[in-house]
Amino acid sequence: MDSNLHSPQRRLIELRMAHADLNVSIDRMGQAGELDELLMRRLKKRRLALRDEIGSLEHELRPDESA
């Protein structure tokens, strides 16, 4: 059971959930007219970092296509 808590698949799910949460936060800030530019830039930067981490992890988990 403990091995599942730290599996790459679980990490990927957690990253996707964090990315989705940031999308919602950014969308809500934009719709509410709350334009704290610094906060918005930080959220978008974090979202981009998560997207990069997700892509990297997906690449690691993808089976070798040359086989």
Gaussian input, Z-matrix of N, CA and C with variables (Angstrom, degrees):
# hf/3-21g

backbone

0 1
 N
 C     1     B1
 C     2     B2     1     A1
 N     3     B3     2     A2     1     D1
 C     4     B4     3     A3     2     D2
 C     5     B5     4     A4     3     D3
 N     6     B6     5     A5     4     D4
 C     7     B7     6     A6     5     D5
 C     8     B8     7     A7     6     D6
 N     9     B9     8     A8     7     D7
 C    10    B10     9     A9     8     D8
 C    11    B11    10    A10     9     D9
 N    12    B12    11    A11    10    D10
 C    13    B13    12    A12    11    D11
 C    14    B14    13    A13    12    D12
 N    15    B15    14    A14    13    D13
 C    16    B16    15    A15    14    D14
 C    17    B17    16    A16    15    D15
 N    18    B18    17    A17    16    D16
 C    19    B19    18    A18    17    D17
 C    20    B20    19    A19    18    D18
 N    21    B21    20    A20    19    D19
 C    22    B22    21    A21    20    D20
 C    23    B23    22    A22    21    D21
 N    24    B24    23    A23    22    D22
 C    25    B25    24    A24    23    D23
 C    26    B26    25    A25    24    D24
 N    27    B27    26    A26    25    D25
 C    28    B28    27    A27    26    D26
 C    29    B29    28    A28    27    D27
 N    30    B30    29    A29    28    D28
 C    31    B31    30    A30    29    D29
 C    32    B32    31    A31    30    D30
 N    33    B33    32    A32    31    D31
 C    34    B34    33    A33    32    D32
 C    35    B35    34    A34    33    D33
 N    36    B36    35    A35    34    D34
 C    37    B37    36    A36    35    D35
 C    38    B38    37    A37    36    D36
 N    39    B39    38    A38    37    D37
 C    40    B40    39    A39    38    D38
 C    41    B41    40    A40    39    D39
 N    42    B42    41    A41    40    D40
 C    43    B43    42    A42    41    D41
 C    44    B44    43    A43    42    D42
 N    45    B45    44    A44    43    D43
 C    46    B46    45    A45    44    D44
 C    47    B47    46    A46    45    D45
 N    48    B48    47    A47    46    D46
 C    49    B49    48    A48    47    D47
 C    50    B50    49    A49    48    D48
 N    51    B51    50    A50    49    D49
 C    52    B52    51    A51    50    D50
 C    53    B53    52    A52    51    D51
 N    54    B54    53    A53    52    D52
 C    55    B55    54    A54    53    D53
 C    56    B56    55    A55    54    D54
 N    57    B57    56    A56    55    D55
 C    58    B58    57    A57    56    D56
 C    59    B59    58    A58    57    D57
 N    60    B60    59    A59    58    D58
 C    61    B61    60    A60    59    D59
 C    62    B62    61    A61    60    D60
 N    63    B63    62    A62    61    D61
 C    64    B64    63    A63    62    D62
 C    65    B65    64    A64    63    D63
 N    66    B66    65    A65    64    D64
 C    67    B67    66    A66    65    D65
 C    68    B68    67    A67    66    D66
 N    69    B69    68    A68    67    D67
 C    70    B70    69    A69    68    D68
 C    71    B71    70    A70    69    D69
 N    72    B72    71    A71    70    D70
 C    73    B73    72    A72    71    D71
 C    74    B74    73    A73    72    D72
 N    75    B75    74    A74    73    D73
 C    76    B76    75    A75    74    D74
 C    77    B77    76    A76    75    D75
 N    78    B78    77    A77    76    D76
 C    79    B79    78    A78    77    D77
 C    80    B80    79    A79    78    D78
 N    81    B81    80    A80    79    D79
 C    82    B82    81    A81    80    D80
 C    83    B83    82    A82    81    D81
 N    84    B84    83    A83    82    D82
 C    85    B85    84    A84    83    D83
 C    86    B86    85    A85    84    D84
 N    87    B87    86    A86    85    D85
 C    88    B88    87    A87    86    D86
 C    89    B89    88    A88    87    D87
 N    90    B90    89    A89    88    D88
 C    91    B91    90    A90    89    D89
 C    92    B92    91    A91    90    D90
 N    93    B93    92    A92    91    D91
 C    94    B94    93    A93    92    D92
 C    95    B95    94    A94    93    D93
 N    96    B96    95    A95    94    D94
 C    97    B97    96    A96    95    D95
 C    98    B98    97    A97    96    D96
 N    99    B99    98    A98    97    D97
 C   100   B100    99    A99    98    D98
 C   101   B101   100   A100    99    D99
 N   102   B102   101   A101   100   D100
 C   103   B103   102   A102   101   D101
 C   104   B104   103   A103   102   D102
 N   105   B105   104   A104   103   D103
 C   106   B106   105   A105   104   D104
 C   107   B107   106   A106   105   D105
 N   108   B108   107   A107   106   D106
 C   109   B109   108   A108   107   D107
 C   110   B110   109   A109   108   D108
 N   111   B111   110   A110   109   D109
 C   112   B112   111   A111   110   D110
 C   113   B113   112   A112   111   D111
 N   114   B114   113   A113   112   D112
 C   115   B115   114   A114   113   D113
 C   116   B116   115   A115   114   D114
 N   117   B117   116   A116   115   D115
 C   118   B118   117   A117   116   D116
 C   119   B119   118   A118   117   D117
 N   120   B120   119   A119   118   D118
 C   121   B121   120   A120   119   D119
 C   122   B122   121   A121   120   D120
 N   123   B123   122   A122   121   D121
 C   124   B124   123   A123   122   D122
 C   125   B125   124   A124   123   D123
 N   126   B126   125   A125   124   D124
 C   127   B127   126   A126   125   D125
 C   128   B128   127   A127   126   D126
 N   129   B129   128   A128   127   D127
 C   130   B130   129   A129   128   D128
 C   131   B131   130   A130   129   D129
 N   132   B132   131   A131   130   D130
 C   133   B133   132   A132   131   D131
 C   134   B134   133   A133   132   D132
 N   135   B135   134   A134   133   D133
 C   136   B136   135   A135   134   D134
 C   137   B137   136   A136   135   D135
 N   138   B138   137   A137   136   D136
 C   139   B139   138   A138   137   D137
 C   140   B140   139   A139   138   D138
 N   141   B141   140   A140   139   D139
 C   142   B142   141   A141   140   D140
 C   143   B143   142   A142   141   D141
 N   144   B144   143   A143   142   D142
 C   145   B145   144   A144   143   D143
 C   146   B146   145   A145   144   D144
 N   147   B147   146   A146   145   D145
 C   148   B148   147   A147   146   D146
 C   149   B149   148   A148   147   D147
 N   150   B150   149   A149   148   D148
 C   151   B151   150   A150   149   D149
 C   152   B152   151   A151   150   D150
 N   153   B153   152   A152   151   D151
 C   154   B154   153   A153   152   D152
 C   155   B155   154   A154   153   D153
 N   156   B156   155   A155   154   D154
 C   157   B157   156   A156   155   D155
 C   158   B158   157   A157   156   D156
 N   159   B159   158   A158   157   D157
 C   160   B160   159   A159   158   D158
 C   161   B161   160   A160   159   D159
 N   162   B162   161   A161   160   D160
 C   163   B163   162   A162   161   D161
 C   164   B164   163   A163   162   D162
 N   165   B165   164   A164   163   D163
 C   166   B166   165   A165   164   D164
 C   167   B167   166   A166   165   D165
 N   168   B168   167   A167   166   D166
 C   169   B169   168   A168   167   D167
 C   170   B170   169   A169   168   D168
 N   171   B171   170   A170   169   D169
 C   172   B172   171   A171   170   D170
 C   173   B173   172   A172   171   D171
 N   174   B174   173   A173   172   D172
 C   175   B175   174   A174   173   D173
 C   176   B176   175   A175   174   D174
 N   177   B177   176   A176   175   D175
 C   178   B178   177   A177   176   D176
 C   179   B179   178   A178   177   D177
 N   180   B180   179   A179   178   D178
 C   181   B181   180   A180   179   D179
 C   182   B182   181   A181   180   D180
 N   183   B183   182   A182   181   D181
 C   184   B184   183   A183   182   D182
 C   185   B185   184   A184   183   D183
 N   186   B186   185   A185   184   D184
 C   187   B187   186   A186   185   D185
 C   188   B188   187   A187   186   D186
 N   189   B189   188   A188   187   D187
 C   190   B190   189   A189   188   D188
 C   191   B191   190   A190   189   D189
 N   192   B192   191   A191   190   D190
 C   193   B193   192   A192   191   D191
 C   194   B194   193   A193   192   D192
 N   195   B195   194   A194   193   D193
 C   196   B196   195   A195   194   D194
 C   197   B197   196   A196   195   D195
 N   198   B198   197   A197   196   D196
 C   199   B199   198   A198   197   D197
 C   200   B200   199   A199   198   D198

   B1=1.4502
   B2=1.5192
   B3=1.3481
   B4=1.4550
   B5=1.5163
   B6=1.3277
   B7=1.4623
   B8=1.5312
   B9=1.3248
   B10=1.4576
   B11=1.5214
   B12=1.3385
   B13=1.4568
   B14=1.5169
   B15=1.3147
   B16=1.4525
   B17=1.5230
   B18=1.3099
   B19=1.4575
   B20=1.5328
   B21=1.3184
   B22=1.4687
   B23=1.5357
   B24=1.3172
   B25=1.4639
   B26=1.5270
   B27=1.3203
   B28=1.4672
   B29=1.5220
   B30=1.3129
   B31=1.4689
   B32=1.5244
   B33=1.3252
   B34=1.4580
   B35=1.5256
   B36=1.3109
   B37=1.4655
   B38=1.5233
   B39=1.3298
   B40=1.4642
   B41=1.5292
   B42=1.3285
   B43=1.4633
   B44=1.5307
   B45=1.3249
   B46=1.4734
   B47=1.5284
   B48=1.3153
   B49=1.4667
   B50=1.5264
   B51=1.3247
   B52=1.4641
   B53=1.5224
   B54=1.3268
   B55=1.4642
   B56=1.5301
   B57=1.3159
   B58=1.4630
   B59=1.5303
   B60=1.3271
   B61=1.4728
   B62=1.5257
   B63=1.3256
   B64=1.4651
   B65=1.5244
   B66=1.3277
   B67=1.4669
   B68=1.5186
   B69=1.3166
   B70=1.4628
   B71=1.5286
   B72=1.3119
   B73=1.4673
   B74=1.5200
   B75=1.3100
   B76=1.4654
   B77=1.5163
   B78=1.3249
   B79=1.4704
   B80=1.5261
   B81=1.3207
   B82=1.4708
   B83=1.5235
   B84=1.3328
   B85=1.4637
   B86=1.5219
   B87=1.3170
   B88=1.4551
   B89=1.5170
   B90=1.3179
   B91=1.4639
   B92=1.5168
   B93=1.3145
   B94=1.4581
   B95=1.5236
   B96=1.3078
   B97=1.4493
   B98=1.5150
   B99=1.3229
   B100=1.4629
   B101=1.5214
   B102=1.3011
   B103=1.4561
   B104=1.5189
   B105=1.3098
   B106=1.4499
   B107=1.5281
   B108=1.3232
   B109=1.4612
   B110=1.5270
   B111=1.3179
   B112=1.4597
   B113=1.5300
   B114=1.3221
   B115=1.4624
   B116=1.5273
   B117=1.3218
   B118=1.4636
   B119=1.5380
   B120=1.3221
   B121=1.4655
   B122=1.5191
   B123=1.3253
   B124=1.4700
   B125=1.5256
   B126=1.3208
   B127=1.4670
   B128=1.5241
   B129=1.3328
   B130=1.4638
   B131=1.5238
   B132=1.3151
   B133=1.4618
   B134=1.5265
   B135=1.3252
   B136=1.4625
   B137=1.5270
   B138=1.3418
   B139=1.4614
   B140=1.5296
   B141=1.3278
   B142=1.4539
   B143=1.5283
   B144=1.3242
   B145=1.4620
   B146=1.5327
   B147=1.3251
   B148=1.4649
   B149=1.5224
   B150=1.3410
   B151=1.4597
   B152=1.5298
   B153=1.3295
   B154=1.4627
   B155=1.5221
   B156=1.3230
   B157=1.4647
   B158=1.5254
   B159=1.3166
   B160=1.4697
   B161=1.5205
   B162=1.3237
   B163=1.4630
   B164=1.5163
   B165=1.3189
   B166=1.4551
   B167=1.5270
   B168=1.3142
   B169=1.4568
   B170=1.5345
   B171=1.3313
   B172=1.4680
   B173=1.5202
   B174=1.3239
   B175=1.4618
   B176=1.5357
   B177=1.3298
   B178=1.4682
   B179=1.5327
   B180=1.3117
   B181=1.4598
   B182=1.5196
   B183=1.3270
   B184=1.4667
   B185=1.5237
   B186=1.3307
   B187=1.4726
   B188=1.5384
   B189=1.3149
   B190=1.4617
   B191=1.5210
   B192=1.3344
   B193=1.4531
   B194=1.5231
   B195=1.3278
   B196=1.4577
   B197=1.5341
   B198=1.3113
   B199=1.4685
   B200=1.5038
   A1=110.91
   A2=116.95
   A3=120.31
   A4=112.27
   A5=117.31
   A6=119.82
   A7=110.91
   A8=117.80
   A9=121.09
   A10=112.15
   A11=116.99
   A12=120.46
   A13=112.00
   A14=117.27
   A15=121.53
   A16=112.19
   A17=117.34
   A18=120.73
   A19=109.90
   A20=116.38
   A21=119.99
   A22=112.19
   A23=116.94
   A24=120.22
   A25=110.80
   A26=115.96
   A27=119.64
   A28=110.39
   A29=116.56
   A30=120.94
   A31=109.82
   A32=117.16
   A33=121.52
   A34=110.70
   A35=117.16
   A36=121.44
   A37=110.19
   A38=116.92
   A39=120.67
   A40=111.28
   A41=116.44
   A42=120.35
   A43=111.29
   A44=116.04
   A45=119.73
   A46=110.99
   A47=116.60
   A48=119.83
   A49=110.63
   A50=117.27
   A51=121.12
   A52=110.32
   A53=117.39
   A54=121.98
   A55=110.02
   A56=116.68
   A57=120.99
   A58=110.84
   A59=116.85
   A60=120.66
   A61=110.90
   A62=116.73
   A63=119.92
   A64=111.09
   A65=117.10
   A66=120.00
   A67=111.00
   A68=116.09
   A69=120.88
   A70=110.30
   A71=116.88
   A72=120.60
   A73=111.37
   A74=116.56
   A75=120.76
   A76=110.50
   A77=117.11
   A78=120.66
   A79=111.53
   A80=116.73
   A81=120.35
   A82=111.61
   A83=116.61
   A84=119.58
   A85=110.56
   A86=116.25
   A87=120.83
   A88=112.25
   A89=117.07
   A90=121.53
   A91=111.93
   A92=117.06
   A93=120.73
   A94=111.81
   A95=115.95
   A96=119.11
   A97=112.94
   A98=116.69
   A99=121.27
   A100=107.45
   A101=116.63
   A102=119.56
   A103=111.67
   A104=115.33
   A105=121.16
   A106=105.12
   A107=115.40
   A108=120.65
   A109=112.68
   A110=117.24
   A111=120.41
   A112=110.58
   A113=116.50
   A114=120.32
   A115=110.33
   A116=117.05
   A117=120.79
   A118=110.29
   A119=117.13
   A120=120.29
   A121=111.24
   A122=116.76
   A123=119.98
   A124=111.20
   A125=116.21
   A126=119.81
   A127=111.25
   A128=115.87
   A129=119.45
   A130=111.40
   A131=117.15
   A132=120.90
   A133=110.32
   A134=116.42
   A135=120.81
   A136=110.58
   A137=116.44
   A138=120.84
   A139=110.52
   A140=116.93
   A141=121.25
   A142=111.13
   A143=116.96
   A144=120.84
   A145=110.62
   A146=116.20
   A147=119.82
   A148=110.52
   A149=116.33
   A150=119.95
   A151=110.30
   A152=116.79
   A153=120.56
   A154=111.16
   A155=116.20
   A156=120.45
   A157=110.82
   A158=116.82
   A159=121.32
   A160=109.73
   A161=116.64
   A162=120.49
   A163=112.36
   A164=116.53
   A165=121.05
   A166=111.00
   A167=116.67
   A168=120.90
   A169=110.82
   A170=117.58
   A171=120.21
   A172=110.48
   A173=116.00
   A174=120.12
   A175=110.26
   A176=116.49
   A177=120.23
   A178=111.47
   A179=116.93
   A180=120.83
   A181=113.04
   A182=116.42
   A183=120.62
   A184=108.78
   A185=117.12
   A186=119.52
   A187=109.57
   A188=115.28
   A189=121.13
   A190=109.55
   A191=117.34
   A192=121.72
   A193=112.80
   A194=117.83
   A195=120.47
   A196=112.33
   A197=116.99
   A198=120.61
   A199=112.21
   D1=-41.21
   D2=-179.46
   D3=-62.08
   D4=-33.32
   D5=-179.59
   D6=-65.29
   D7=-30.72
   D8=178.13
   D9=-70.22
   D10=-27.56
   D11=-179.28
   D12=-68.36
   D13=-24.14
   D14=-176.52
   D15=-119.30
   D16=19.67
   D17=-177.88
   D18=-75.30
   D19=152.80
   D20=177.32
   D21=-60.94
   D22=-34.04
   D23=179.03
   D24=-64.33
   D25=-41.30
   D26=178.59
   D27=-66.79
   D28=-40.96
   D29=178.10
   D30=-60.68
   D31=-40.22
   D32=178.87
   D33=-62.64
   D34=-42.41
   D35=177.73
   D36=-62.34
   D37=-44.20
   D38=-179.97
   D39=-63.13
   D40=-41.14
   D41=178.61
   D42=-64.24
   D43=-42.46
   D44=178.95
   D45=-63.67
   D46=-38.11
   D47=178.80
   D48=-67.04
   D49=-42.06
   D50=178.27
   D51=-63.83
   D52=-39.14
   D53=178.54
   D54=-64.34
   D55=-43.87
   D56=178.91
   D57=-63.73
   D58=-41.03
   D59=177.92
   D60=-61.42
   D61=-41.46
   D62=178.20
   D63=-65.50
   D64=-38.85
   D65=176.52
   D66=-57.53
   D67=-45.40
   D68=179.98
   D69=-63.60
   D70=-44.85
   D71=-179.52
   D72=-61.85
   D73=-45.02
   D74=179.86
   D75=-64.29
   D76=-44.09
   D77=178.70
   D78=-61.48
   D79=-44.10
   D80=-179.51
   D81=-64.42
   D82=-40.59
   D83=178.62
   D84=-62.35
   D85=-41.25
   D86=179.82
   D87=-66.11
   D88=-40.64
   D89=-178.74
   D90=-73.42
   D91=-32.43
   D92=-177.73
   D93=-81.46
   D94=-6.18
   D95=-179.71
   D96=76.50
   D97=11.82
   D98=177.36
   D99=-80.78
   D100=95.19
   D101=-175.14
   D102=-106.36
   D103=65.86
   D104=170.16
   D105=-81.07
   D106=96.41
   D107=-172.01
   D108=-58.92
   D109=-40.29
   D110=-179.23
   D111=-64.11
   D112=-46.49
   D113=178.66
   D114=-63.12
   D115=-42.07
   D116=-179.55
   D117=-62.32
   D118=-42.57
   D119=178.07
   D120=-63.72
   D121=-40.36
   D122=179.14
   D123=-64.76
   D124=-42.82
   D125=179.09
   D126=-63.67
   D127=-43.38
   D128=-179.82
   D129=-66.96
   D130=-36.64
   D131=177.55
   D132=-65.44
   D133=-42.08
   D134=178.02
   D135=-64.85
   D136=-40.78
   D137=178.78
   D138=-61.98
   D139=-42.28
   D140=178.28
   D141=-64.01
   D142=-41.90
   D143=177.99
   D144=-62.09
   D145=-40.56
   D146=177.76
   D147=-64.03
   D148=-42.48
   D149=179.82
   D150=-61.24
   D151=-41.39
   D152=178.11
   D153=-64.17
   D154=-42.12
   D155=179.42
   D156=-65.80
   D157=-39.00
   D158=177.07
   D159=-62.31
   D160=-47.27
   D161=179.61
   D162=-60.40
   D163=-41.70
   D164=179.21
   D165=-64.35
   D166=-44.71
   D167=-179.68
   D168=-67.30
   D169=-39.32
   D170=176.86
   D171=-61.85
   D172=-39.27
   D173=179.15
   D174=-63.99
   D175=-41.49
   D176=178.67
   D177=-64.65
   D178=-36.11
   D179=-176.21
   D180=-82.82
   D181=-17.12
   D182=-178.76
   D183=-69.15
   D184=132.22
   D185=178.21
   D186=-63.98
   D187=151.58
   D188=178.89
   D189=-62.77
   D190=118.94
   D191=-175.71
   D192=-80.48
   D193=-13.50
   D194=-178.00
   D195=-80.02
   D196=-10.79
   D197=-177.19
   D198=-78.16

